[in-house]
């Protein structure tokens, strides 16, 4: 009996020892996916990434870092390229800094709405542009993450119908030549100003207006110091959900399919939530006493695209790309 007990204990110990070795090995077999973004954990896109993590399943060790806690804004792309990061939420402007042809995808009135944006990335011309990112930067784009269209908000009563109506209007724009050019393309007098200073500048009259998606207007309470919102929809705001090409290439065909399908589903959910939020906020702003209306968007688009195509910004754009995207 004693011999049997000793043997049984030894056998059990061997099984537990083997299991102890197997557990770390199994964990090591999982594909590590570190994701970095500057948006907060309360952002709709953070919930999007949780849905993505659920979609890819147990083959992956997903680790999400939000609010710029892992990499600061603008550094995620380099981190992907250096192998320090597997996935990131990248601004298209960061891509255009390395691939000048991509600056076309950051220009005003290129995309009409969220659906047009998604259609572009599925199209032949969209695939041509994403192929450049793979070939030149070693990064694969899984899809565009829409976060709202930029609208012009004004503290003045002046009715805006065409770009000519914005002549002389001091419109706050982020710093940088591309942003200042955008303000000019709208017909306004662009004023570079830090984001945190916009509320006070509107309140004091240092600026006449600002441009931001509706969620930003609510978060920063700009609506408290504005009288109207002109739905110019001049820039469809989006980032890029990306994965480093070395990471992607290490995945099996089945894993690649799982990652892409999870990304597609999560992005579609996020887009729907953002559009719903924009609709809700439009109603909220009206309740706060703001006038909200659409100007002659076609006039704004024609004016802006003409200025862009005639500028130095367009010298690196692929020939005919604006016309191809307009036709989608």
Secondary structure, 3 states (H helix, E strand, C coil): CHHHHHHHHHHHHHHHHHHHHHHHHHHHHCEEEEEECCCCCCCHHHHHHHHHHHHHHHHEEEEEECCCCCCCCCCHHHHHHHCCCCEEEEEHHHHHHHCHHHHHHHCCCCCCCHHHHHHHHHCHHHHHHHHHHHHHHCEEEEEEEEEEEEEEEECCCCCCCCHHHHCCCEEEECCCHHHHHHHHHCCCEEEECCHHHHHHHHHHCCCCEEEECHHHHHHCCHHHHCCEEEEEEEEEEEEEEEEEHHHHHHCCHHHHHHHHHHHHHHHHHHHHHHHHHHHHHHHHHHHCCCEEECCCHHHHHHHHHHHHHCCHHHHHCCCCHHHHHHCC
